[in-house]
Amino acid sequence: MKKLLVFLVTTITVGILVFIFLANIYTSYTKNLEKPVNKIPASLVVEYADGTPLYTPKTIWIDFADIPALLKDSIIASEDKRFYSHSGVDIKGIIRSFFVILTTDEIQGGSTITQQLARTIYLSTERTWKRKIKEALIAFWLEQNYSKEEILEMYINSVYLGNGIYGFPAAAKYYFGKTLNELNPLEVAMLVATLRSPENANPTKPKLNEEFTKIVLKKMFNAGVISEEEYNSSSNKIGKESIQYVGTFKNTFDEELFWMVVLELKELNFDLGSLRNGFRVRTTIDWRLQKLLEKNLDKSNMAGLIIEHTTGKIRAAYGLGILSGRRQIGSVIKPLYYYLAFMGGWNKNDILEDKPITIGLWNPQNFDKQFWNVVTLENALIYSRNVPSVNLFMQLGQNNVKNFLKNTLMIDGYYPNDATISLGTIETSLVDVAKGFEVIFNGGVVLRPKLIEFVRDKDGINYYSYTPEILNVVKPPKGFEERTPVEASILTLQLMEKVVTMGTGRSANIPGRKIYGKTGTAEKNAWFVGGDGRYLFLLTKDGKNLTGGGDVAPIWRKIAENTEIGTIQISLPINKTIREAVKKQDNSTEQILNPTTTLDTTTNLESQLSENQNQGITQNEQTASTNKYDDIYKKIREHSITVDEIVDILKTIDSETQREILSKINEIDPTFASEVYLKLLGGGEF
């Protein structure tokens, strides 16, 4: 009796310890499992801006209630007869399968539907005991967290059925050109038979498929899923009727662009799991522009981005590093701090030194290794002279420029902590460079580049619609208030036009068109950025011994010639004569130093007077106007004024004041500011 008691205690103790051990393994392995719906290939349809397919999924999600009983019952009869009674792993089924394999020639699988689902969405197909253990653990976890109907629904919509097709709804469309409800018993059996060997026994591989289909039909009949008449009729048709192979799913989409869409969807709080049931995503991508990039660019060493600088809409994107690249940008950086210089009071005819200089251990050189002694600021940019640009950068102040790029233009990336920034050693993406140039082209507004127009479900219900997202409205930094952002834009664009007509970007010039651009050359890549009144087109090529003007601008031109780029007039008063600054700020060593330029103060005063007269605003009117705007801001905070009411006011105000008000509104309510901005653009459709 004592021995029996010891045996029982020992057995119970060992059992408890084994249970605790297995429970710990189960908990540690399954606690961080992602939701299965997020792992199932989504039936998400992605479209170009005109509605044509950008990405057609290889899966089609069907809700459980809409799946025909014939298919559900046939799968259970063939794959897992005890599906509704086991807890994920069918011990009886494993023993039975092992016995059948030993005593007959019939192939039997020991995995339940739940195990197959676990393997499909979480594991590989390797045949090892470790994978089988993981499969069992996940299957048990699925059974504990999801109903039998949910598991079967996920299985039917996700299981692999050959030729890159996932799920029975997609397989029915791919192999037979039918919906699930249109399948006859033989076609259902052929698809279920595919489960045995998806690549070798699918309906396009008749030898094995016919053999397995006979077995499936027999099981369907034995389980009462089909009648004897249906069984005989279907069996007699095996191999006698030709299969209508449709193959409608094509895998020709650009994978990098697709994942850009997915990333933006995630930023909008969508995930592939939530979009699985027939959601439609319309992008801002122009089909024709996208194909032009794909045709002319080698993705292994080139990347291109075309964006509307007034709305932030991405119209074409091809290549690597569009959103998160780390390329040095070379002299493409120069217009960004020349723009800052113009706000700070520098003039196009101000003189910069072009002589050998040393900054610490660094001796910056011009590309041609020559020095011009002195050069105007205008020519320094047109001909992309490095040394004069470094001198300008140093006079602007390294910290001032860096802060302006990062915190005003919102350019993310790696910034070295030295003056080499002046020649573009920051490492960033095409999208971030685009943000910087948006400001120059639109007069001071930083918009987030976006590529999703709308998200709708299968019933057409709208879940998201595009609206411009204003990241910032440029305000001249302290000590750089001599000119407005619009005036700085006009001056910078005037120089960028000459870069293309007579400077380093001549290879991008298209006769009869007006293009504003800038070349850039870095150690391992080269750039050309160009645009007009609507588009910004950024192009970069990776490799050594390249130049922006010689290796990238000609390709840019070849592509742009087949677009309307260069034919759309800039919206800013580009031919306006901007007054020359009389005096620049010199509040600290980080601020602008006075260059050696003599100005005609009489001319400057006359132009200032003329400008004030043209605007028709007196000092008293300006004060009254400020009070009126304060009232607007108060109403915005109180939600007592509409977008249309504000737009009606802004339409009567000059562009500079518009941007000042828009900047303040953006500080109060960014969403409201975006709506106002979109209305000012006339709905954002250009």
C-alpha positions, 0 to 999 in steps of 0.5 A, spaced: 500 500 500 505 504 501 509 503 495 502 504 491 501 511 495 509 513 493 507 511 486 501 515 485 504 521 488 510 520 484 506 520 478 502 525 480 508 530 481 511 528 475 505 529 471 504 536 474 511 538 473 510 536 465 504 540 465 507 546 468 513 545 463 509 544 457 504 550 459 510 554 460 513 552 453 506 554 450 505 561 453 512 563 451 511 561 444 504 563 443 504 570 447 507 574 442 503 571 436 501 576 431 493 576 429 492 571 424 488 575 420 494 580 419 498 574 416 493 572 411 495 575 404 490 581 403 485 581 398 487 589 397 486 592 390 490 598 389 489 602 383 493 608 379 490 615 380 485 613 374 482 607 377 486 602 373 489 596 377 496 597 380 496 591 384 491 585 383 491 581 389 492 573 389 487 572 394 479 574 394 476 574 401 469 571 402 466 571 409 464 565 412 456 566 411 458 567 404 462 560 403 457 555 400 456 549 404 458 544 399 465 547 399 466 547 407 463 540 407 467 537 402 474 540 405 472 537 412 470 530 409 477 530 405 481 534 410 479 533 417 472 529 419 473 531 426 474 538 425 468 540 430 470 536 436 478 536 436 482 542 440 487 543 434 490 536 434 487 530 432 490 524 436 485 519 433 486 522 426 494 521 427 494 514 429 488 512 424 493 516 418 499 512 421 495 505 420 492 507 413 499 508 411 502 502 413 496 497 411 494 501 404 497 505 398 493 511 400 496 517 402 494 520 409 495 526 412 495 527 420 494 535 420 488 538 422 485 544 418 487 548 424 494 545 424 494 546 416 492 554 418 498 554 423 503 552 418 500 556 412 500 563 416 506 562 421 511 557 419 515 554 413 513 547 410 520 544 412 519 537 415 522 537 422 519 535 429 521 542 431 516 545 426 511 539 428 511 541 435 510 549 433 505 547 429 501 543 434 502 549 439 499 554 434 494 550 433 492 549 440 492 557 441 488 558 435 483 553 438 483 557 444 482 564 441 478 563 435 471 559 434 471 553 429 467 558 424 473 563 424 478 558 423 475 555 417 473 561 414 481 563 415 483 557 412 478 557 406 481 564 404 488 563 406 491 556 404 496 555 398 493 552 392 499 553 387 501 558 382 502 563 387 494 563 389 492 563 396 485 561 398 479 557 395 475 564 392 482 566 388 483 559 386 476 558 383 477 565 379 484 563 377 483 556 375 475 556 373 473 563 372 468 562 377 465 564 384 465 559 389 457 559 388 458 557 381 463 551 382 460 544 381 462 538 385 467 536 380 471 543 380 470 543 388 473 536 388 479 538 384 480 544 388 480 540 394 485 535 391 490 541 390 491 541 397 495 534 397 500 538 393 499 545 391 504 545 385 504 538 383 496 537 383 493 543 381 488 543 376 493 545 371 497 538 372 492 533 370 496 527 372 496 527 380 490 532 380 485 527 377 488 521 382 487 525 388 480 528 385 477 521 385 479 520 392 476 526 394 470 525 391 469 518 394 470 522 401 465 527 399 460 521 397 461 517 404 460 523 408 454 525 405 456 531 402 454 529 395 449 524 392 450 518 389 448 521 382 453 527 383 458 522 385 457 518 379 456 523 374 463 527 377 467 521 377 465 519 369 467 526 367 474 526 370 479 527 365 474 528 360 472 535 360 478 540 359 479 545 364 478 552 363 484 555 365 483 563 366 490 565 370 487 572 371 492 574 376 498 577 374 504 579 378 507 585 374 506 590 380 512 594 382 513 591 389 517 597 392 511 601 390 506 596 393 510 597 400 510 604 400 502 604 399 502 599 405 507 603 409 502 609 408 496 605 410 499 603 416 501 611 418 493 612 417 492 606 422 490 601 417 493 594 416 493 589 411 488 584 416 483 590 416 483 591 409 482 583 407 475 583 405 475 587 398 478 594 400 480 598 394 485 603 395 486 609 390 493 612 389 495 618 387 500 615 382 499 617 375 500 610 370 503 614 364 508 617 369 510 611 373 511 607 366 515 612 364 520 611 370 519 604 369 521 604 362 527 609 363 530 607 369 534 601 372 532 600 379 539 597 381 542 604 381 537 609 379 531 612 383 526 617 381 520 621 384 515 626 381 511 630 386 506 635 385 509 641 389 502 644 391 499 638 394 504 633 396 501 628 391 506 623 389 505 622 381 510 617 380 515 613 384 520 608 382 527 605 385 530 604 392 530 609 397 524 613 395 521 614 403 527 612 407 534 612 403 540 615 405 544 618 399 548 624 400 545 629 396 551 633 393 550 640 391 542 639 390 542 642 397 545 649 395 538 652 393 535 650 400 540 655 403 541 660 398 533 661 399 535 662 407 540 667 404 535 671 400 530 671 406 536 674 410 537 680 405 543 677 400 542 679 393 543 676 387 549 680 385 553 680 392 560 678 391 563 671 394 570 669 394 572 664 390 579 662 393 583 657 397 580 656 404 581 651 410 576 649 415 579 645 420 582 639 416 578 640 410 580 644 404 574 644 400 575 644 392 571 646 386 569 641 381 574 644 376 579 645 381 580 652 379 578 658 383 575 664 380 577 669 385 571 672 386 564 671 383 557 673 384 552 669 388 548 668 382 553 665 378 556 661 384 549 657 384 548 657 376 555 654 375 555 650 382 561 653 385 563 649 391 568 654 395 563 660 394 557 656 396 561 654 402 563 661 404 556 663 404 554 657 408 559 659 413 557 666 413 549 664 414 552 660 420 552 652 420 547 652 426 542 656 422 542 652 416 542 646 419 536 648 424 533 651 417 533 644 414 531 640 419 526 644 423 523 649 418 524 645 411 523 638 415 528 634 412 530 628 416 536 624 415 543 624 417 547 630 418 554 630 419 556 635 425 561 639 420 561 644 415 561 639 409 553 640 410 554 646 405 556 641 399 551 636 401 554 630 405 547 630 409 544 623 407 537 623 406 531 620 402 528 623 395 521 624 399 525 629 404 529 632 398 522 634 395 520 637 401 525 642 401 524 644 394 516 644 395 518 650 399 522 654 393 516 652 388 510 654 392 513 660 396 513 657 403 509 651 404 512 644 407 507 639 405 508 631 407 508 627 400 503 622 400 500 617 395 493 615 397 487 618 394 482 614 398 480 608 401 474 604 400 470 598 402 467 593 397 460 597 398 464 603 396 464 606 403 469 611 404 474 610 410 479 615 408 480 621 403 486 625 401 487 632 404 494 636 404 498 635 410 501 641 412 508 640 415 510 647 416 509 654 413 516 657 413 517 663 417 523 667 416 528 665 422 530 670 427 535 675 423 533 672 416 527 677 416 529 682 410 525 678 405 519 674 405 519 667 403 515 668 397 520 673 395 526 668 397 522 663 392 522 668 386 529 669 387 531 662 388 527 660 382 530 665 377 537 662 379 534 655 378 532 657 371 539 659 369 542 653 372 538 649 366 539 654 361 546 656 362 549 653 368 550 646 370 544 643 368 544 645 361 543 637 359 536 638 362 534 644 358 528 642 353 527 648 348 520 651 348 519 649 356 521 653 362 524 648 367 527 650 374 533 645 376 539 644 380 544 638 379 548 635 385 554 630 385 556 626 391 561 621 392 557 615 390 551 618 387 549 624 382 542 628 382 538 632 378 532 636 381 527 640 376 520 642 376 515 647 373 508 650 376 506 643 378 511 638 378 517 636 382 521 631 378 527 628 382 532 623 379 538 620 382 543 615 380 548 611 384 555 609 382 562 613 382 565 618 378 558 620 376 556 628 375 549 630 376 549 634 369 553 629 365 550 623 367 543 624 370 540 631 367 540 627 360 536 622 363 531 627 366 530 630 360 529 624 356 523 622 361 521 629 362 520 630 354 515 625 354 511 629 360 508 636 360 513 638 365 516 645 363 509 647 360 506 649 366 507 656 368 509 657 376 504 660 380 508 665 383 510 672 380 516 669 377 518 676 373 517 680 379 523 685 380 525 683 388 528 689 391 535 689 393 536 689 401 540 695 404 542 692 410 543 685 413 542 682 420 549 681 424 546 679 431 551 674 432 557 670 429 552 665 427 548 671 423 549 673 416 556 678 415 555 684 410 558 682 403 562 687 399 556 690 395 554 697 394 547 698 393 543 703 390 539 705 396 534 710 392 532 705 388 531 700 394 526 705 397 523 707 391 521 699 390 519 699 397 514 705 396 512 702 389 510 695 392 507 698 398 503 703 393 501 696 389 498 693 395 495 699 397 496 698 405 497 703 410 500 702 416 493 704 420 490 699 415 495 693 417 494 694 424 486 694 423 488 688 419 492 684 424 486 685 429 481 682 424 486 676 423 486 675 431 479 675 431 479 669 426 484 666 430 479 666 436 474 664 432 478 658 429 479 656 437 472 656 438 470 652 432 465 658 430 468 659 423 468 655 417 473 653 412 469 657 406 468 663 410 476 663 411 477 662 404 473 668 402 477 672 406 484 670 404 482 670 397 482 678 398 489 678 401 496 678 398 499 671 397 504 673 403 499 675 408 495 669 406 501 664 408 502 668 414 495 667 416 495 660 414 501 659 418 498 661 424 492 657 423 496 651 422 499 652 429 492 652 432 489 646 428 493 643 422 487 639 420 483 645 419 489 649 415 489 643 410 482 644 409 483 651 408 489 650 403 486 645 399 480 650 398 485 655 396 488 651 391 481 650 388 480 643 391 487 640 389 486 638 382 491 641 377 
